[in-house]
């Protein structure tokens, strides 16, 4: 079990080899229940539902993830990337990772409240990952036009492919009520300002001030059976945003 570096919240660690084996089995068999809270850009038009989109590695922005659209996504026409003069596509481990088949990915969402961040509309949601893919919640939220606030990979201007890999034309027709690019940019400006602090009279962007300046994704609840006694356990933590 692990969280992204920028994700806050509950995480569990095994304290013995037996506990580790039993926990691994519980996570693999999806017997562990996880719930997250997130702040998303814009006010969502749908109060609850599911996001059922397969995910795969993004060859245009490795090693990040993207929605599999059922096309080749121009994977065969991408120029070879260079890292310090070395063709990373010739690295066996990289090639194996990038060529993995898309995996079914399912997220349930439920709107908790409609809020405002410095006057701009945001939505607080509960997210339940049924599957556990890398960056699943972040890509899924971006793919419906409501990226998670503070997401430097899948949000506006992030390192990943925009909209989780779905073209703007498709987004406009499928999610007409999505957060506009202008709104996403305005929210991102606020987040960048909150990440800026003054040290010795000089502006320092390396210090993250916490709360809404961070990625607004939080592991709110983790429910599982004790790996040795099978006693039901529920761990909860309130989000910092």
N, C-alpha and C positions, 0 to 999 in steps of 0.2 A: 504494500500500500504506500502510495506517495502522492504528494501534491506538487503542482508547479511551484517554482521558486517564488513567484509573485502571488500565489494564492494563500490566503490566511485560513485559520480554522483548525478543526480536529484532525489529528493523525494518530495512528496506532503503531506501536512497536512491539515486537515479540521479545521476550526475555529468556527464552530457552529454545533449543532446537525443536523440541516437540511442539511447543506453542507456535513456532514459525511454520512448521509443516501443516498444522491444523488450520492456521490462519490462511496460509496460501491456498489450501483446499477450499476454505469457505469463500474466499474472494473469487477463486476460479469458478466455483459452482454458483456464484451470484447469490449467496446466502447472506451477504452483508448488505444492509440498506444504508444508502447515502443520500443526504439531502443538502443542497447548497442554496445560498442566497446570493443574488447578484443585482447590481444596478445596471440597467440597459439604457442606451440612448433612445430618447423619444417615448411617447405614450403608445403602448401596444393596443391595437384594435381588437385583438382576440384575448379573452381572459384566461383561457386554459387550452391545452392541447398537447400535441406531440410533434417532435421534429424527427423525422425518420429519413435520414440521408446517409448513405454509405460514405466512409472516409478513407482516404489514402494519402500517402506521402506526396508532397508537392515538388515536382522536379524543377519548377521555375523558382521556387523559394525553399530549397532544402535547408534543414531537415523538417520543415514545418508541414502541416497537414492541410488538406483541402477536401471539398466535397467531390465525389466521383460523379461526373455528369453523364457518364455512359459513353463519352467520346474519348478520343486518344489524348485530348487536352494538349495537343501539339508536342507530346513528350518526345516524339521521334524527330522533331525538327529543332529541338533546343540545342544550342551550341554547347560544346563541352566547357564546363566551368573549370576555372583554374584556381588553385589554392597554393600560394607560394610556389608557382611554377609547376605544380603537380596536377595532373588531370584527376580530379576526385572521382570521376565516373569509372576510372580504372581500378579504384580501390575496391577489393572484394567485399568488404563489410558494407561499404556505402552502397554498392550496386545491389547487394542482397536486400538491404533495407528499403531502398527506393523502388525495387521491383516487386515488393509484396502486393498481393492482390487486394483490392478494396475490401473493407470489412463492414458488414451491417452495423449501423450505429443508431441508437434510439435514445432520445431525451424527452422527458415529460416536463412541461412547464405550467406554472400557475401564478397568475398575477396576485401579488400581495397588496400593493398600493401604487397609486400614481403620485409622484412627487416632483419636486423641482430642485434643480441644482443651480444656485445663483439665478433663479428665474427661468431656467431652461427645463423643458419637460424630460423627466426620466421615469423609468418604471422599475419598481422593486419586484423581483420574481423569485419564486422557489423553483429550483431546477433539480430534477431527479434523473441521474444517468442510469438507464437500464443496462446499457453496455458501458465499458470502461476504456474507450479509446484515448490515445494521446490527444490532449487539447480538445476533446470532444465538445465540452460545453462552450468553449470559446469560439470554435468554428461554427457550431450549430447556431449560436446567437447571431454571429455575423452573417450567416447564410440566409437568415430571415429578415435582414435589414435593421436589426437592433443590436449592434455590437456591445459587448460589455465595456463599461466606462473604464478608461485607463489601460485598455489592452493595446500594447505597443506592437503586437504582432498582427492581430486580425482586425484591429480597429482602423479608423481613418488614418491614412499615411503610414500604416504599419509595414513590417517587413514581409508579411505574408501576402498571398494573392487576395485582392479586394473581394469582399462578399463571400469569403470562403471558397472562391473559385467559380461562383455563378456570375455570368455576364450581366452588366447593368440593364441591358434590354430585357432580359428574362426577369430580373429583379423588379423592374418597373411594372411588368404585366402581372407577375405572380404576387408581389407584395406592394401594392400601390400605396399602402399606409406606412411604409417603412420610414425610418428616420432619414430626413433629407441629408445630403452631403454637407449643406451649409450648417445644419444643426450639429452634425457630428464634429465638424471643424470647430464650431463655437465651444462645444463641450470640451473638446481636446485642448483648446486654448486655456480654458479654466484649469484643467488638470495640470498642464505644463506650468502654469503660474503657481499652483499649489505645491509643485515639486521644487520650486525655486526658493532659496533662502539667501540671506545675506550673512556673510562671514567676513569680519574685519572690514566692513564697508564695501565689500565686493560681492557681486552676484555669483552664487555657486549652485550649479544645476545638478551636482552629484549627490545632494542630500535629499532623500525622500522624507517628507514630513509626516507621512502616515495618513490613515483615514481615506477620504475620497481622492487623495493624490496618488494612491496606489491602484493596482488592479482591483476593481470592486467585485471580486469573486471570493466567496467565503464558504468553507466546509462547515455547515451549520450543525449537522447531526450525523452521527455514525452509530448504527445499531447492529449488534452482532452477538453471537453466543460465545461465552468464555471458552477459549481453546482447550482448556483442561477439564472444567467442571460442567460445561454446557449451560451455565447460568446466563440468563439474558442480560445484556449490558447495553445501555444507551448513554452516549456521550454527546453533550451539546455545548455550544459556545456561541455567544452573540457576535454578530459582525461588527467590525470597527467603523463601518460607514453607515 
